[in-house]
Amino acid sequence: MNRLYIILGGVVLLMIVIVWKTSSERIAREQEYQQKALQHMQKMAELETERRAKLAQEAIDRERKERQRIDENAKAKRESEKYMQYERQAEEDGYSENQHLMEQESLRYFYDPDY
């Protein structure tokens, strides 16, 4: 009978050890899974912040290019208007100059007998 109690005690002790070991392995696996999940979440958060920073930079670049395009268009328009005004002024000056030359010619014709 003592032998039976010893065997039963050994079996119970063996079962306790097996359950304890299985439980500790399960806890270790759960902790490892939680650690990996935490690392994954941190990496995803980092990627999200990088993506948002990239989008913000792209928006800034687009805005800068748009502003530059608007400025270049305004500059081209000002230059075009300045050129058109210069041409108009040249036409008026040329017309006035030609008219003035014609008047001088006609006056010279009247007053200069050798002409």
C-alpha positions as CSV (number, residue, x, y, z in Angstrom):
1,M,0.0,0.0,0.0
2,N,2.8,2.4,0.7
3,R,4.1,1.6,-2.7
4,L,0.8,2.5,-4.2
5,Y,0.8,5.9,-2.4
6,I,4.3,6.5,-3.6
7,I,3.3,5.7,-7.2
8,L,0.1,7.8,-6.9
9,G,2.1,10.7,-5.4
10,G,4.7,10.4,-8.2
11,V,2.0,10.4,-10.9
12,V,0.3,13.4,-9.2
13,L,3.6,15.2,-9.0
14,L,4.4,14.4,-12.6
15,M,1.0,15.7,-13.7
16,I,1.5,18.9,-11.7
17,V,4.9,19.4,-13.3
18,I,3.5,18.8,-16.8
19,V,0.6,21.2,-16.2
20,W,2.9,23.8,-14.7
21,K,5.4,23.5,-17.6
22,T,2.6,23.6,-20.2
23,S,1.1,26.6,-18.4
24,S,4.4,28.4,-18.3
25,E,5.0,27.7,-22.0
26,R,1.6,29.1,-22.8
27,I,2.2,32.2,-20.8
28,A,5.6,32.6,-22.5
29,R,3.9,32.2,-26.0
30,E,1.3,34.8,-25.0
31,Q,3.9,37.3,-23.8
32,E,5.9,36.7,-27.0
33,Y,2.7,37.3,-29.1
34,Q,1.9,40.4,-27.1
35,Q,5.4,41.7,-27.7
36,K,5.2,41.0,-31.4
37,A,1.8,42.7,-31.6
38,L,3.1,45.7,-29.7
39,Q,6.1,45.9,-32.1
40,H,3.8,45.6,-35.1
41,M,1.6,48.4,-33.8
42,Q,4.6,50.6,-33.2
43,K,5.9,50.0,-36.7
44,M,2.4,50.7,-38.2
45,A,2.2,53.9,-36.2
46,E,5.7,54.9,-37.4
47,L,4.7,54.1,-41.0
48,E,1.5,56.1,-40.6
49,T,3.4,59.2,-39.3
50,E,5.9,58.8,-42.2
51,R,3.1,58.6,-44.7
52,R,1.4,61.7,-43.2
53,A,4.6,63.6,-43.2
54,K,5.2,62.6,-46.9
55,L,1.7,63.7,-47.8
56,A,2.1,67.0,-46.0
57,Q,5.4,67.6,-47.8
58,E,3.8,66.7,-51.2
59,A,1.0,69.2,-50.4
60,I,3.6,71.9,-49.6
61,D,5.5,71.1,-52.8
62,R,2.3,71.2,-54.8
63,E,1.3,74.6,-53.2
64,R,4.8,76.0,-53.9
65,K,4.7,74.8,-57.5
66,E,1.2,76.3,-58.0
67,R,2.3,79.6,-56.4
68,Q,5.4,79.6,-58.7
69,R,3.2,78.9,-61.7
70,I,0.9,81.8,-60.8
71,D,3.8,84.1,-60.2
72,E,5.3,83.1,-63.6
73,N,2.0,83.6,-65.3
74,A,1.6,87.1,-63.7
75,K,5.1,88.0,-64.7
76,A,4.5,86.9,-68.3
77,K,1.2,88.8,-68.4
78,R,3.0,92.0,-67.0
79,E,5.7,91.6,-69.6
80,S,3.2,91.1,-72.4
81,E,1.2,94.1,-71.3
82,K,4.4,96.1,-71.1
83,Y,5.4,95.0,-74.6
84,M,2.0,95.8,-75.9
85,Q,2.2,99.3,-74.3
86,Y,5.6,99.8,-75.8
87,E,4.4,98.8,-79.2
88,R,1.4,101.2,-78.9
89,Q,3.7,103.9,-77.8
90,A,6.1,103.2,-80.6
91,E,3.2,103.3,-83.1
92,E,2.1,106.6,-81.7
93,D,5.6,108.0,-81.7
94,G,6.3,106.7,-85.1
95,Y,3.1,108.1,-86.5
96,S,3.8,111.5,-84.8
97,E,7.4,111.4,-86.1
98,N,6.3,110.6,-89.6
99,Q,3.6,113.3,-89.5
100,H,6.2,115.7,-88.2
101,L,8.6,114.8,-91.0
102,M,5.9,115.2,-93.6
103,E,5.1,118.7,-92.2
104,Q,8.7,119.7,-92.3
105,E,9.0,118.4,-95.9
106,S,5.9,120.4,-96.9
107,L,7.1,123.5,-95.2
108,R,10.5,123.1,-96.8
109,Y,8.8,122.8,-100.1
110,F,7.0,126.0,-99.6
111,Y,9.9,128.1,-98.3
112,D,12.9,126.6,-100.1
113,P,12.8,127.4,-103.8
114,D,15.7,125.1,-104.6
115,Y,14.0,122.1,-103.2
